[in-house]
Amino acid sequence: MAFHVLIVALVTIMLMLANWQWDRHQQRIAFNNTLIERVDTPTQPLEQVLVEFPNASDAEWRSVVVTGLYLQDHDIQIVNVSQGGGPGFDPVTPLQLSDGRLILVNRGFVPLVLSAPAAPSGRIEIVGYLRASQSRSALGPIDSTDASNTEFQRFDVPLIAAHVGRTIEPMFLQLIQETPAPTSPWPAKVPLPPLDEGTHLSYAMQWFFFCLVAITAWVVVVRRKILQVNASVQAQTSA
């Protein structure tokens, strides 16, 4: 009985893991399709996109254009990021729009061995992807809530707004281009997420295969046990 219970438990767990990986695979396909559709949409003014798509999940990855002034005395950094296989950070500066509103701009990636160049001064036009605010996962690192903190683990817009001391748009911009164009190669532009399906499908197939192995092993063991019992009964009958 213990052997049967063990097999049932193993198969159940492996089927759950296979279904989980299959769901992740489907989510990845849906994300890739959404990303392709939205980045191919023509760039629009920020106000137009926010009116048409007030929900952050619907607006994310759409390219918008804004004009304003960088608030250079409110720079922060998103730390513990990597790009091109190297560690670094993303310098982030609030941009004050012509109507006085603020929006955070992820200016790109800078390797750890370098210092971030100052944000450009003067009025500037920015084209960027709208990105949703990020929140901490269950096991993610915790950001300091100290108002003087300038290093954050993620784009947690409400938390960063507390550092800036002013109301900030609930989404941030991932920079595509600036006009006038910068003279320094840094910060480097942050690339779009890779449009691949990852390894979820192969993991799902592996878990389904392990289920078949477990069931096959159960059939072999049970069949062998039945043959042993039949042989024992025949021996006793012959005696």
CYANA upper distance limits for C-alpha pairs under 8 A (distance plus 0.5 A):
  1 MET  CA      5 VAL  CA      6.70
  2 ALA  CA      6 LEU  CA      6.58
  3 PHE  CA      7 ILE  CA      6.78
  4 HIS  CA      8 VAL  CA      6.74
  4 HIS  CA    218 TRP  CA      8.30
  5 VAL  CA      9 ALA  CA      6.62
  6 LEU  CA     10 LEU  CA      6.60
  7 ILE  CA     11 VAL  CA      6.56
  7 ILE  CA    214 ALA  CA      7.21
  7 ILE  CA    215 ILE  CA      7.91
  7 ILE  CA    218 TRP  CA      7.56
  8 VAL  CA     12 THR  CA      6.55
  9 ALA  CA     13 ILE  CA      6.66
 10 LEU  CA     14 MET  CA      6.58
 10 LEU  CA    211 CYS  CA      8.30
 10 LEU  CA    214 ALA  CA      8.20
 11 VAL  CA     15 LEU  CA      6.50
 11 VAL  CA    211 CYS  CA      5.84
 11 VAL  CA    214 ALA  CA      7.41
 11 VAL  CA    215 ILE  CA      8.11
 12 THR  CA     16 MET  CA      6.74
 13 ILE  CA     17 LEU  CA      6.77
 14 MET  CA     18 ALA  CA      6.55
 14 MET  CA    207 TRP  CA      6.09
 14 MET  CA    208 PHE  CA      7.61
 14 MET  CA    210 PHE  CA      7.78
 14 MET  CA    211 CYS  CA      6.78
 15 LEU  CA     19 ASN  CA      6.60
 15 LEU  CA    207 TRP  CA      7.32
 15 LEU  CA    208 PHE  CA      7.10
 15 LEU  CA    211 CYS  CA      7.52
 16 MET  CA     20 TRP  CA      6.62
 17 LEU  CA     21 GLN  CA      6.73
 17 LEU  CA    204 ALA  CA      7.80
 17 LEU  CA    207 TRP  CA      7.27
 18 ALA  CA     22 TRP  CA      6.63
 18 ALA  CA    203 TYR  CA      7.64
 18 ALA  CA    204 ALA  CA      4.79
 18 ALA  CA    205 MET  CA      7.54
 18 ALA  CA    206 GLN  CA      8.26
 18 ALA  CA    207 TRP  CA      5.63
 18 ALA  CA    208 PHE  CA      6.62
 19 ASN  CA     23 ASP  CA      6.61
 19 ASN  CA    204 ALA  CA      7.35
 20 TRP  CA     24 ARG  CA      6.77
 20 TRP  CA    204 ALA  CA      8.27
 21 GLN  CA     25 HIS  CA      6.66
 21 GLN  CA    200 HIS  CA      5.60
 21 GLN  CA    201 LEU  CA      7.11
 21 GLN  CA    203 TYR  CA      6.96
 21 GLN  CA    204 ALA  CA      5.63
 22 TRP  CA     26 GLN  CA      6.82
 22 TRP  CA    200 HIS  CA      6.97
 22 TRP  CA    201 LEU  CA      6.52
 22 TRP  CA    204 ALA  CA      6.17
 23 ASP  CA     27 GLN  CA      6.62
 24 ARG  CA     28 ARG  CA      6.64
 24 ARG  CA    200 HIS  CA      6.78
 25 HIS  CA     29 ILE  CA      6.89
 25 HIS  CA    197 GLU  CA      7.12
 25 HIS  CA    198 GLY  CA      8.08
 25 HIS  CA    199 THR  CA      8.48
 25 HIS  CA    200 HIS  CA      5.66
 25 HIS  CA    201 LEU  CA      6.28
 26 GLN  CA     30 ALA  CA      6.74
 27 GLN  CA     31 PHE  CA      6.58
 28 ARG  CA     32 ASN  CA      6.65
 28 ARG  CA    197 GLU  CA      6.40
 28 ARG  CA    198 GLY  CA      8.27
 29 ILE  CA     33 ASN  CA      6.77
 29 ILE  CA    197 GLU  CA      6.82
 30 ALA  CA     34 THR  CA      6.68
 31 PHE  CA     35 LEU  CA      6.50
 32 ASN  CA     36 ILE  CA      6.63
 32 ASN  CA    195 LEU  CA      6.28
 32 ASN  CA    196 ASP  CA      8.11
 33 ASN  CA     37 GLU  CA      6.68
 34 THR  CA     38 ARG  CA      6.63
 35 LEU  CA     39 VAL  CA      6.53
 35 LEU  CA     61 TRP  CA      7.10
 36 ILE  CA     40 ASP  CA      6.67
 37 GLU  CA     41 THR  CA      7.09
 38 ARG  CA     61 TRP  CA      6.45
 38 ARG  CA     62 ARG  CA      5.73
 38 ARG  CA     63 SER  CA      8.36
 39 VAL  CA     61 TRP  CA      6.67
 39 VAL  CA     62 ARG  CA      6.30
 39 VAL  CA     63 SER  CA      7.11
 41 THR  CA     62 ARG  CA      7.39
 41 THR  CA     63 SER  CA      7.93
 42 PRO  CA     63 SER  CA      7.70
 43 THR  CA     62 ARG  CA      7.90
 43 THR  CA     63 SER  CA      5.38
 43 THR  CA     64 VAL  CA      5.57
 43 THR  CA     65 VAL  CA      7.18
 43 THR  CA    127 VAL  CA      8.29
 44 GLN  CA     48 GLN  CA      7.18
 44 GLN  CA     49 VAL  CA      7.12
 44 GLN  CA     63 SER  CA      7.19
 44 GLN  CA     64 VAL  CA      5.34
 44 GLN  CA     65 VAL  CA      6.60
 45 PRO  CA     49 VAL  CA      7.08
 45 PRO  CA     64 VAL  CA      5.75
 45 PRO  CA     65 VAL  CA      5.44
 45 PRO  CA     66 VAL  CA      6.92
 46 LEU  CA     50 LEU  CA      6.72
 46 LEU  CA     64 VAL  CA      5.62
 46 LEU  CA     65 VAL  CA      6.41
 46 LEU  CA     66 VAL  CA      6.70
 47 GLU  CA     51 VAL  CA      6.66
 48 GLN  CA     52 GLU  CA      6.67
 49 VAL  CA     53 PHE  CA      6.21
 49 VAL  CA     54 PRO  CA      8.29
 49 VAL  CA     59 ALA  CA      7.41
 49 VAL  CA     62 ARG  CA      8.48
 49 VAL  CA     64 VAL  CA      7.88
 50 LEU  CA     54 PRO  CA      5.50
 50 LEU  CA     55 ASN  CA      8.49
 50 LEU  CA     59 ALA  CA      7.56
 53 PHE  CA     58 ASP  CA      6.28
 53 PHE  CA     59 ALA  CA      5.81
 54 PRO  CA     58 ASP  CA      8.02
 54 PRO  CA     59 ALA  CA      7.57
 55 ASN  CA     59 ALA  CA      6.87
 56 ALA  CA     60 GLU  CA      6.39
 56 ALA  CA    131 ARG  CA      8.24
 56 ALA  CA    132 ALA  CA      6.21
 56 ALA  CA    171 MET  CA      7.58
 57 SER  CA    132 ALA  CA      7.42
 59 ALA  CA    130 LEU  CA      7.16
 59 ALA  CA    131 ARG  CA      8.29
 60 GLU  CA    129 TYR  CA      7.75
 60 GLU  CA    130 LEU  CA      5.53
 60 GLU  CA    131 ARG  CA      5.40
 60 GLU  CA    132 ALA  CA      6.51
 61 TRP  CA    129 TYR  CA      5.54
 61 TRP  CA    130 LEU  CA      5.71
 61 TRP  CA    131 ARG  CA      6.57
 62 ARG  CA    129 TYR  CA      5.93
 62 ARG  CA    130 LEU  CA      6.17
 63 SER  CA    127 VAL  CA      7.22
 63 SER  CA    128 GLY  CA      5.86
 63 SER  CA    129 TYR  CA      4.86
 63 SER  CA    130 LEU  CA      6.76
 64 VAL  CA    127 VAL  CA      6.14
 64 VAL  CA    128 GLY  CA      6.17
 64 VAL  CA    129 TYR  CA      6.84
 64 VAL  CA    130 LEU  CA      7.49
 65 VAL  CA    125 GLU  CA      7.56
 65 VAL  CA    126 ILE  CA      6.09
 65 VAL  CA    127 VAL  CA      4.93
 65 VAL  CA    128 GLY  CA      7.11
 66 VAL  CA     97 LEU  CA      7.72
 66 VAL  CA    125 GLU  CA      6.27
 66 VAL  CA    126 ILE  CA      5.85
 66 VAL  CA    127 VAL  CA      7.10
 67 THR  CA     97 LEU  CA      6.53
 67 THR  CA     98 SER  CA      7.38
 67 THR  CA    123 ARG  CA      7.44
 67 THR  CA    124 ILE  CA      6.14
 67 THR  CA    125 GLU  CA      4.84
 67 THR  CA    126 ILE  CA      6.67
 68 GLY  CA     95 LEU  CA      6.52
 68 GLY  CA     96 GLN  CA      5.76
 68 GLY  CA     97 LEU  CA      4.86
 68 GLY  CA     98 SER  CA      6.24
 68 GLY  CA    123 ARG  CA      5.85
 68 GLY  CA    124 ILE  CA      6.13
 68 GLY  CA    125 GLU  CA      7.16
 69 LEU  CA     95 LEU  CA      5.98
 69 LEU  CA     96 GLN  CA      5.68
 69 LEU  CA     97 LEU  CA      7.23
 69 LEU  CA    121 SER  CA      7.48
 69 LEU  CA    122 GLY  CA      6.47
 69 LEU  CA    123 ARG  CA      5.50
 69 LEU  CA    124 ILE  CA      6.77
 70 TYR  CA     93 THR  CA      6.97
 70 TYR  CA     94 PRO  CA      6.42
 70 TYR  CA     95 LEU  CA      4.94
 70 TYR  CA     96 GLN  CA      6.69
 70 TYR  CA    119 ALA  CA      7.09
 70 TYR  CA    120 PRO  CA      7.46
 70 TYR  CA    121 SER  CA      7.10
 70 TYR  CA    122 GLY  CA      8.16
 70 TYR  CA    123 ARG  CA      8.42
 71 LEU  CA     75 ASP  CA      7.99
 71 LEU  CA     93 THR  CA      7.05
 71 LEU  CA     94 PRO  CA      6.14
 71 LEU  CA     95 LEU  CA      6.57
 71 LEU  CA     96 GLN  CA      7.36
 72 GLN  CA     93 THR  CA      7.17
 72 GLN  CA     94 PRO  CA      8.31
 72 GLN  CA    118 ALA  CA      7.68
 72 GLN  CA    119 ALA  CA      6.67
 72 GLN  CA    121 SER  CA      8.39
 74 HIS  CA     93 THR  CA      6.91
 74 HIS  CA     94 PRO  CA      7.33
 74 HIS  CA    164 VAL  CA      6.56
 75 ASP  CA     91 PRO  CA      7.56
 75 ASP  CA     92 VAL  CA      6.34
 75 ASP  CA     93 THR  CA      5.25
 75 ASP  CA     94 PRO  CA      7.73
 75 ASP  CA    150 THR  CA      7.83
 76 ILE  CA     91 PRO  CA      6.57
 76 ILE  CA     92 VAL  CA      5.78
 76 ILE  CA     93 THR  CA      6.99
 76 ILE  CA    150 THR  CA      5.18
 76 ILE  CA    151 GLU  CA      6.45
 76 ILE  CA    152 PHE  CA      8.15
 77 GLN  CA     89 PHE  CA      6.84
 77 GLN  CA     90 ASP  CA      6.06
 77 GLN  CA     91 PRO  CA      5.10
 77 GLN  CA     92 VAL  CA      6.19
 77 GLN  CA    150 THR  CA      6.73
 77 GLN  CA    151 GLU  CA      5.41
 77 GLN  CA    152 PHE  CA      6.72
 78 ILE  CA     89 PHE  CA      6.02
 78 ILE  CA     90 ASP  CA      5.48
 78 ILE  CA     91 PRO  CA      6.98
 78 ILE  CA     92 VAL  CA      7.75
 78 ILE  CA    151 GLU  CA      6.41
 78 ILE  CA    152 PHE  CA      5.41
 78 ILE  CA    153 GLN  CA      6.05
 78 ILE  CA    154 ARG  CA      6.44
 78 ILE  CA    155 PHE  CA      7.61
 79 VAL  CA     88 GLY  CA      7.33
 79 VAL  CA     89 PHE  CA      5.09
 79 VAL  CA     90 ASP  CA      7.12
 79 VAL  CA    151 GLU  CA      6.82
 79 VAL  CA    152 PHE  CA      6.55
 79 VAL  CA    153 GLN  CA      6.02
 79 VAL  CA    154 ARG  CA      8.21
 80 ASN  CA     87 PRO  CA      7.33
 80 ASN  CA     88 GLY  CA      6.87
 80 ASN  CA     89 PHE  CA      6.68
 80 ASN  CA    153 GLN  CA      7.26
 81 VAL  CA     87 PRO  CA      6.43
 81 VAL  CA     88 GLY  CA      6.03
 81 VAL  CA     89 PHE  CA      5.97
 81 VAL  CA     90 ASP  CA      7.85
 82 SER  CA     86 GLY  CA      5.82
 82 SER  CA     87 PRO  CA      4.79
 82 SER  CA     88 GLY  CA      6.06
 82 SER  CA     89 PHE  CA      7.81
 83 GLN  CA     87 PRO  CA      7.16
 83 GLN  CA     88 GLY  CA      7.98
 83 GLN  CA    109 PHE  CA      7.77
 83 GLN  CA    190 VAL  CA      8.33
 86 GLY  CA    111 PRO  CA      7.40
 87 PRO  CA    111 PRO  CA      6.51
 87 PRO  CA    112 LEU  CA      6.64
 88 GLY  CA    109 PHE  CA      7.29
 88 GLY  CA    110 VAL  CA      6.01
 88 GLY  CA    111 PRO  CA      4.60
 88 GLY  CA    112 LEU  CA      4.84
 88 GLY  CA    113 VAL  CA      8.39
 89 PHE  CA    109 PHE  CA      6.29
 89 PHE  CA    110 VAL  CA      6.02
 89 PHE  CA    111 PRO  CA      7.05
 89 PHE  CA    112 LEU  CA      7.25
 90 ASP  CA    106 ASN  CA      7.06
 90 ASP  CA    107 ARG  CA      7.35
 90 ASP  CA    108 GLY  CA      5.99
 90 ASP  CA    109 PHE  CA      5.15
 90 ASP  CA    110 VAL  CA      6.65
 90 ASP  CA    187 PRO  CA      8.27
 91 PRO  CA    106 ASN  CA      6.78
 91 PRO  CA    107 ARG  CA      6.32
 91 PRO  CA    108 GLY  CA      7.04
 91 PRO  CA    109 PHE  CA      7.49
 91 PRO  CA    110 VAL  CA      7.96
 91 PRO  CA    116 ALA  CA      7.07
 91 PRO  CA    187 PRO  CA      8.16
 92 VAL  CA    104 LEU  CA      7.07
 92 VAL  CA    105 VAL  CA      5.99
 92 VAL  CA    106 ASN  CA      5.15
 92 VAL  CA    107 ARG  CA      6.27
 93 THR  CA    104 LEU  CA      6.31
 93 THR  CA    105 VAL  CA      5.97
 93 THR  CA    106 ASN  CA      7.44
 93 THR  CA    107 ARG  CA      7.83
 93 THR  CA    119 ALA  CA      7.71
 94 PRO  CA    102 LEU  CA      6.58
 94 PRO  CA    103 ILE  CA      5.98
 94 PRO  CA    104 LEU  CA      4.79
 94 PRO  CA    105 VAL  CA      6.42
 95 LEU  CA    102 LEU  CA      5.95
 95 LEU  CA    103 ILE  CA      5.85
 95 LEU  CA    104 LEU  CA      6.58
 95 LEU  CA    105 VAL  CA      7.15
 96 GLN  CA    100 GLY  CA      6.27
 96 GLN  CA    101 ARG  CA      6.19
 96 GLN  CA    102 LEU  CA      5.08
 96 GLN  CA    103 ILE  CA      7.26
 97 LEU  CA    101 ARG  CA      5.82
 97 LEU  CA    102 LEU  CA      6.60
 97 LEU  CA    103 ILE  CA      8.23
101 ARG  CA    167 THR  CA      8.23
101 ARG  CA    168 ILE  CA      7.41
101 ARG  CA    169 GLU  CA      7.78
102 LEU  CA    167 THR  CA      7.53
102 LEU  CA    168 ILE  CA      5.45
102 LEU  CA    169 GLU  CA      6.58
103 ILE  CA    168 ILE  CA      6.02
103 ILE  CA    169 GLU  CA      5.62
103 ILE  CA    170 PRO  CA      8.42
103 ILE  CA    171 MET  CA      7.74
103 ILE  CA    172 PHE  CA      6.44
103 ILE  CA    173 LEU  CA      7.82
104 LEU  CA    168 ILE  CA      7.84
104 LEU  CA    169 GLU  CA      8.12
104 LEU  CA    171 MET  CA      8.10
104 LEU  CA    172 PHE  CA      5.35
104 LEU  CA    173 LEU  CA      6.66
105 VAL  CA    172 PHE  CA      6.38
105 VAL  CA    173 LEU  CA      5.19
105 VAL  CA    174 GLN  CA      6.58
105 VAL  CA    175 LEU  CA      7.06
106 ASN  CA    172 PHE  CA      7.80
106 ASN  CA    173 LEU  CA      6.43
106 ASN  CA    174 GLN  CA      5.40
106 ASN  CA    175 LEU  CA      6.42
107 ARG  CA    174 GLN  CA      7.30
107 ARG  CA    175 LEU  CA      5.96
107 ARG  CA    187 PRO  CA      6.79
107 ARG  CA    188 ALA  CA      8.43
107 ARG  CA    189 LYS  CA      7.80
108 GLY  CA    174 GLN  CA      7.96
108 GLY  CA    175 LEU  CA      7.18
108 GLY  CA    186 TRP  CA      8.06
108 GLY  CA    187 PRO  CA      5.23
108 GLY  CA    188 ALA  CA      5.55
108 GLY  CA    189 LYS  CA      5.19
108 GLY  CA    190 VAL  CA      5.80
109 PHE  CA    186 TRP  CA      7.65
109 PHE  CA    187 PRO  CA      5.40
109 PHE  CA    188 ALA  CA      5.48
109 PHE  CA    189 LYS  CA      6.91
109 PHE  CA    190 VAL  CA      6.78
110 VAL  CA    114 LEU  CA      7.06
110 VAL  CA    115 SER  CA      7.77
110 VAL  CA    116 ALA  CA      6.81
110 VAL  CA    186 TRP  CA      6.70
110 VAL  CA    187 PRO  CA      5.64
110 VAL  CA    188 ALA  CA      7.08
111 PRO  CA    115 SER  CA      8.50
116 ALA  CA    186 TRP  CA      7.77
116 ALA  CA    187 PRO  CA      7.34
117 PRO  CA    184 SER  CA      8.46
117 PRO  CA    186 TRP  CA      7.58
117 PRO  CA    187 PRO  CA      7.90
120 PRO  CA    124 ILE  CA      8.33
120 PRO  CA    182 PRO  CA      8.20
124 ILE  CA    178 GLU  CA      7.36
124 ILE  CA    179 THR  CA      6.27
124 ILE  CA    180 PRO  CA      7.04
125 GLU  CA    178 GLU  CA      6.26
125 GLU  CA    179 THR  CA      5.57
125 GLU  CA    180 PRO  CA      7.88
126 ILE  CA    175 LEU  CA      7.61
126 ILE  CA    176 ILE  CA      8.04
126 ILE  CA    177 GLN  CA      6.47
126 ILE  CA    178 GLU  CA      5.19
126 ILE  CA    179 THR  CA      6.99
127 VAL  CA    175 LEU  CA      6.83
127 VAL  CA    176 ILE  CA      5.98
127 VAL  CA    177 GLN  CA      5.86
127 VAL  CA    178 GLU  CA      7.01
128 GLY  CA    173 LEU  CA      5.93
128 GLY  CA    174 GLN  CA      5.63
128 GLY  CA    175 LEU  CA      4.83
128 GLY  CA    176 ILE  CA      5.17
128 GLY  CA    177 GLN  CA      7.34
129 TYR  CA    173 LEU  CA      5.96
129 TYR  CA    174 GLN  CA      5.51
129 TYR  CA    175 LEU  CA      7.11
129 TYR  CA    176 ILE  CA      7.55
130 LEU  CA    171 MET  CA      7.05
130 LEU  CA    172 PHE  CA      6.40
130 LEU  CA    173 LEU  CA      5.36
130 LEU  CA    174 GLN  CA      6.97
131 ARG  CA    171 MET  CA      6.13
131 ARG  CA    172 PHE  CA      5.77
131 ARG  CA    173 LEU  CA      6.40
131 ARG  CA    174 GLN  CA      7.26
132 ALA  CA    170 PRO  CA      7.87
132 ALA  CA    171 MET  CA      5.38
132 ALA  CA    172 PHE  CA      7.05
133 SER  CA    155 PHE  CA      6.24
133 SER  CA    156 ASP  CA      5.89
133 SER  CA    157 VAL  CA      5.90
133 SER  CA    170 PRO  CA      7.07
133 SER  CA    171 MET  CA      6.01
133 SER  CA    172 PHE  CA      7.44
134 GLN  CA    154 ARG  CA      6.79
134 GLN  CA    155 PHE  CA      5.68
134 GLN  CA    156 ASP  CA      5.40
134 GLN  CA    157 VAL  CA      7.77
135 SER  CA    154 ARG  CA      7.85
135 SER  CA    155 PHE  CA      8.11
135 SER  CA    156 ASP  CA      6.26
136 ARG  CA    140 GLY  CA      6.04
136 ARG  CA    141 PRO  CA      7.80
136 ARG  CA    142 ILE  CA      7.84
136 ARG  CA    154 ARG  CA      8.27
141 PRO  CA    153 GLN  CA      7.42
142 ILE  CA    153 GLN  CA      8.01
143 ASP  CA    152 PHE  CA      6.35
143 ASP  CA    153 GLN  CA      6.78
144 SER  CA    149 ASN  CA      7.09
144 SER  CA    152 PHE  CA      8.18
145 THR  CA    149 ASN  CA      7.76
145 THR  CA    159 LEU  CA      7.57
146 ASP  CA    163 HIS  CA      8.22
147 ALA  CA    162 ALA  CA      6.67
147 ALA  CA    163 HIS  CA      5.15
148 SER  CA    163 HIS  CA      6.79
149 ASN  CA    163 HIS  CA      7.29
150 THR  CA    163 HIS  CA      7.91
152 PHE  CA    160 ILE  CA      8.47
155 PHE  CA    160 ILE  CA      8.15
155 PHE  CA    172 PHE  CA      8.48
156 ASP  CA    160 ILE  CA      6.66
157 VAL  CA    161 ALA  CA      6.46
157 VAL  CA    168 ILE  CA      7.98
157 VAL  CA    170 PRO  CA      6.79
157 VAL  CA    171 MET  CA      7.55
157 VAL  CA    172 PHE  CA      8.07
158 PRO  CA    162 ALA  CA      7.10
158 PRO  CA    168 ILE  CA      8.29
158 PRO  CA    170 PRO  CA      7.93
159 LEU  CA    163 HIS  CA      7.54
160 ILE  CA    164 VAL  CA      6.93
161 ALA  CA    165 GLY  CA      6.39
161 ALA  CA    166 ARG  CA      6.54
161 ALA  CA    167 THR  CA      6.73
161 ALA  CA    168 ILE  CA      6.48
162 ALA  CA    166 ARG  CA      7.57
174 GLN  CA    190 VAL  CA      7.91
175 LEU  CA    189 LYS  CA      7.33
175 LEU  CA    190 VAL  CA      8.16
176 ILE  CA    189 LYS  CA      7.20
177 GLN  CA    181 ALA  CA      7.77
178 GLU  CA    182 PRO  CA      7.61
197 GLU  CA    201 LEU  CA      8.46
199 THR  CA    203 TYR  CA      6.77
200 HIS  CA    204 ALA  CA      6.62
201 LEU  CA    205 MET  CA      6.77
202 SER  CA    206 GLN  CA      6.69
203 TYR  CA    207 TRP  CA      6.82
204 ALA  CA    208 PHE  CA      6.80
205 MET  CA    209 PHE  CA      6.57
206 GLN  CA    210 PHE  CA      6.69
207 TRP  CA    211 CYS  CA      6.77
208 PHE  CA    212 LEU  CA      6.96
209 PHE  CA    213 VAL  CA      6.77
210 PHE  CA    214 ALA  CA      6.65
211 CYS  CA    215 ILE  CA      6.67
212 LEU  CA    216 THR  CA      6.43
213 VAL  CA    217 ALA  CA      6.53
214 ALA  CA    218 TRP  CA      6.67
215 ILE  CA    219 VAL  CA      6.75
216 THR  CA    220 VAL  CA      6.69
217 ALA  CA    221 VAL  CA      6.61
218 TRP  CA    222 VAL  CA      6.52
219 VAL  CA    223 ARG  CA      6.42
220 VAL  CA    224 ARG  CA      6.54
221 VAL  CA    225 LYS  CA      6.60
222 VAL  CA    226 ILE  CA      6.65
223 ARG  CA    227 LEU  CA      6.71
224 ARG  CA    228 GLN  CA      6.66
225 LYS  CA    229 VAL  CA      6.69
226 ILE  CA    230 ASN  CA      6.61
227 LEU  CA    231 ALA  CA      6.51
228 GLN  CA    232 SER  CA      6.60
229 VAL  CA    233 VAL  CA      6.67
230 ASN  CA    234 GLN  CA      6.62
231 ALA  CA    235 ALA  CA      6.62
232 SER  CA    236 GLN  CA      6.75
233 VAL  CA    237 THR  CA      6.63
234 GLN  CA    238 SER  CA      6.57
235 ALA  CA    239 ALA  CA      6.70
